[in-house]
Amino acid sequence: MFVSPAQLLVFFLILARIIGLFTTAPILSDRAIPQMFKLSLAIWITIIFSFVIHVPVLSLSNNLQIGLALIGEFFIGFTMGFITRIIFVGVQMAGSLMDMQMGLSAAASFDPSSGGQTTIMERLMFYFTIALIFIFNAHHLFFVAIFESFKVIPLVKVVEFQGLYSQLGLLSSKIFLTALSLSMPLLVIIFILDFSLGLLARLAPQVNVFNLGFQIKPMLGLWIFVFTLPMLSSEVNSLVSDMMNEVYKLLASAKVL
C-alpha cells in the first residue's frame, strides 16, 4: 500500500502527542514497563487514530515548521499526562506517611522503576492503585482523553492553556491533603498506640517501649490497611475520576490560536 508523505507526517504528529502522554502519565511512564512495549502500544494507538480522527489540511513547507509542530504535539500530550501524574503522587505520598508511622521508613530501598528510594507501603499503594485502575477499566479513560484531545486541539494548531498555572498550583496544593485522607485511619490508630506506649513507659519504666512498639506497629498497620481496603478502593476510584476531570478541564481551557 502506498503511503504519501502527508499521511506519514500525520502519523508522526499523532505519535508525538501520544508519546508525550506516555512520558508523564501514571503507569505508562513507569520504568518497569519495557520501552519496546510502550513504543509498540503508542504506534498501535497511532495507527488506529490515523483512521478515525479528522485531519486538517497541513501547510508545513520546511523542516523547521515540521520540527516545531512535533514539539508542540509532544507538549500537549506531556501536559495532559503531567496533570494526572500530580494527583497520582498523592497516592504514593500516602504510602510514605503510612511507612513513617509504622516504623518502616528505614526499610526504604532503591526502586529501578521510579529511579529513587521507595518504601514498602509506598510501593504497595502504587500497585494497589494500578490494580484498581485495571479492575474499574479506568485505563480506557486515558485513551478516550487522547481521542477527545484531537477533537478539541486539532493537529498543527497553536494552543494556549488558559489557567494552566493556577490549575497546576491547585493540584499541587492538594497532594498532601490527598495523602492525608488516604492514610488518616492508620495514622490515627498508630498515634493512639504511641500515646498508649508513652503512658506505659511512664507507669512501667522497666519496659522497653521502643522495641515493643517496633514489633507491634508494623503488624498493626498491616491489619489496619487490610481492614480499610474497601474505603481505600472508594477513595482511589474517586481520585481516578478526578484525574480524568482535570484532563477534561485542561482541554476545556485550551484556546486554539
C-alpha positions in Angstrom: 0.0 0.0 0.0 1.3 3.4 -1.0 1.8 5.9 1.9 2.1 9.6 0.9 4.4 12.0 2.7 1.4 13.9 4.1 0.0 10.7 5.6 3.4 9.9 7.1 3.6 13.3 8.6 0.1 13.0 10.2 1.2 9.6 11.7 4.3 11.1 13.3 2.3 14.1 14.6 -0.2 11.9 16.3 2.6 9.7 17.6 4.4 12.7 19.1 1.3 13.6 21.2 0.8 10.0 22.4 4.5 9.7 23.3 4.2 12.9 25.3 1.4 11.5 27.3 3.3 8.2 27.8 6.2 10.2 29.2 4.4 11.6 32.2 1.1 9.7 32.7 0.9 7.3 35.6 1.6 3.6 34.9 2.5 4.4 31.3 5.6 6.2 32.4 6.8 3.5 34.8 10.3 2.3 34.0 9.2 -1.3 34.9 7.3 -1.4 31.7 9.6 -2.3 28.8 10.3 0.6 26.4 9.6 -1.6 23.4 6.2 -2.5 24.7 5.3 1.2 25.3 6.6 2.2 21.9 4.6 -0.7 20.3 1.5 0.4 22.2 1.9 4.0 21.1 2.4 3.0 17.5 -0.7 0.8 17.6 -2.8 3.6 19.1 -1.5 6.0 16.5 -2.4 3.6 13.6 -6.0 3.4 14.9 -6.3 7.1 15.5 -5.0 7.8 12.0 -8.2 6.3 10.6 -10.7 7.9 13.0 -9.6 11.5 13.7 -10.3 14.4 11.4 -7.0 15.6 9.9 -6.9 19.2 8.7 -5.0 20.3 5.7 -1.4 20.6 6.7 0.7 23.5 5.4 4.2 22.7 6.6 6.7 23.7 4.0 10.1 23.2 5.7 11.8 21.1 8.3 11.7 23.8 10.9 7.9 24.0 10.8 7.7 20.2 11.0 10.0 20.1 14.0 8.1 22.8 15.8 4.8 21.0 15.1 6.2 17.8 16.5 7.4 19.6 19.7 4.0 21.3 20.0 2.2 17.9 19.8 4.6 16.4 22.3 4.0 19.3 24.7 0.2 18.8 24.6 0.5 15.1 25.5 3.1 15.8 28.1 0.9 18.4 29.8 -2.1 16.0 29.8 0.0 13.3 31.4 1.6 15.6 33.9 -1.9 16.8 35.2 -2.8 13.2 36.0 0.7 12.5 37.5 0.3 15.2 40.1 -2.8 13.5 41.5 -1.1 10.1 41.5 1.7 11.4 43.6 -0.7 11.9 46.4 -1.4 8.2 46.5 2.3 7.4 46.8 2.8 10.0 49.5 0.0 8.3 51.5 2.1 5.2 51.5 5.1 7.1 52.7 3.1 8.6 55.6 2.0 5.0 56.5 5.5 3.8 56.5 6.6 6.7 58.7 4.0 5.8 61.3 4.6 2.1 61.1 8.4 2.5 61.5 9.2 1.1 58.1 10.9 4.2 56.7 14.2 2.6 57.4 13.4 -0.2 55.1 13.5 2.1 52.0 15.3 0.6 49.0 16.2 1.7 45.5 13.4 1.1 43.1 14.6 0.8 39.4 11.0 1.6 38.1 10.9 5.0 39.7 14.6 5.7 39.8 14.7 6.6 43.5 14.2 5.4 47.1 10.8 3.9 47.8 9.3 2.4 50.9 7.2 -0.8 51.4 3.8 0.8 51.8 4.5 3.3 49.1 5.0 0.5 46.6 2.0 -1.4 47.9 -0.2 1.7 47.4 1.2 2.1 43.9 0.4 -1.5 42.9 -2.9 -1.4 44.7 -3.9 1.7 42.7 -2.7 0.2 39.4 -4.8 -2.9 40.2 -7.9 -0.8 40.8 -7.4 1.2 37.7 -7.5 -2.0 35.6 -10.3 -3.5 37.6 -12.5 -0.5 37.1 -11.4 -0.2 33.4 -10.2 3.3 34.1 -7.3 2.8 31.7 -9.8 3.1 28.9 -10.4 6.7 30.0 -6.8 7.6 29.1 -7.4 6.6 25.5 -10.7 8.4 25.5 -9.0 11.5 26.7 -6.3 11.3 24.0 -9.1 10.9 21.3 -11.0 13.8 22.7 -7.9 16.0 22.7 -7.6 15.6 18.9 -11.2 17.0 18.6 -10.5 19.9 20.9 -7.0 20.6 19.7 -6.5 19.7 16.0 -3.1 18.8 14.7 -0.6 21.6 13.9 -2.6 24.2 15.8 -1.0 26.6 18.2 -2.8 26.3 21.6 -2.8 28.3 24.8 -4.0 26.6 28.0 -5.7 29.4 29.9 -5.4 29.0 33.7 -2.8 26.2 33.4 -0.5 27.6 36.1 -3.4 28.1 38.5 -4.6 24.5 37.8 -1.2 23.1 38.5 -0.8 25.1 41.6 -4.2 24.0 42.9 -3.4 20.3 42.2 0.0 20.6 43.8 -1.5 22.1 47.0 -3.9 19.1 47.2 -1.1 16.4 47.1 -0.7 16.4 50.9 -4.4 16.6 51.5 -4.9 13.5 49.3 -2.2 11.6 51.1 -3.6 12.6 54.5 -7.2 11.5 53.5 -6.0 8.1 52.4 -3.7 7.4 55.4 -5.8 9.0 58.1 -7.2 5.8 59.7 -3.8 4.2 60.0 -2.2 7.4 61.3 -4.8 7.9 64.0 -4.7 4.3 65.3 -0.9 4.3 65.3 -0.9 7.6 67.1 -3.2 6.1 69.8 -0.8 3.2 70.1 2.2 5.6 70.5 0.2 7.5 73.1 -0.6 4.3 75.0 3.1 3.2 74.8 4.1 6.5 76.2 1.8 6.1 79.2 3.2 2.6 79.6 6.7 4.0 79.7 5.7 6.3 82.5 3.9 3.7 84.5 6.5 0.9 84.0 9.9 2.4 83.1 11.5 -1.0 83.0 9.5 -2.0 79.9 11.5 -1.4 76.7 8.8 0.6 74.9 10.9 1.2 71.8 11.4 -2.5 71.0 7.8 -3.3 71.9 6.4 -0.6 69.5 8.8 -1.7 66.7 7.3 -5.1 66.9 3.6 -4.1 67.2 3.3 -1.2 64.8 4.2 -2.9 61.5 1.8 -5.8 62.1 -1.0 -3.5 63.4 -0.5 -1.1 60.4 -0.8 -4.0 58.0 -4.0 -5.2 59.6 -5.4 -1.6 59.5 -4.5 -1.4 55.8 -6.4 -4.7 55.1 -9.5 -3.7 57.0 -9.6 -0.3 55.3 -9.2 -1.7 51.8 -12.9 -1.0 50.9 -12.6 2.6 51.9 -9.3 3.0 50.1 -10.8 1.4 47.0 -13.6 4.0 47.0 -11.1 6.9 47.6 -8.8 5.7 44.8 -11.7 5.3 42.4 -12.7 8.9 43.2 -9.1 10.0 42.6 -9.1 8.3 39.2 -12.3 10.2 38.3 -10.6 13.4 39.4 -7.7 12.7 37.1 -10.0 12.5 34.1 -12.0 15.5 35.2 -8.7 17.5 35.4 -7.7 16.4 31.9 -11.1 17.5 30.6 -10.8 20.7 32.5 -7.4 21.3 30.8 -8.9 20.6 27.4 -11.8 22.9 28.1 -9.4 25.7 28.9 -7.5 25.2 25.7 -7.7 28.2 23.3 -6.7 27.4 19.7 -4.9 30.4 18.2 
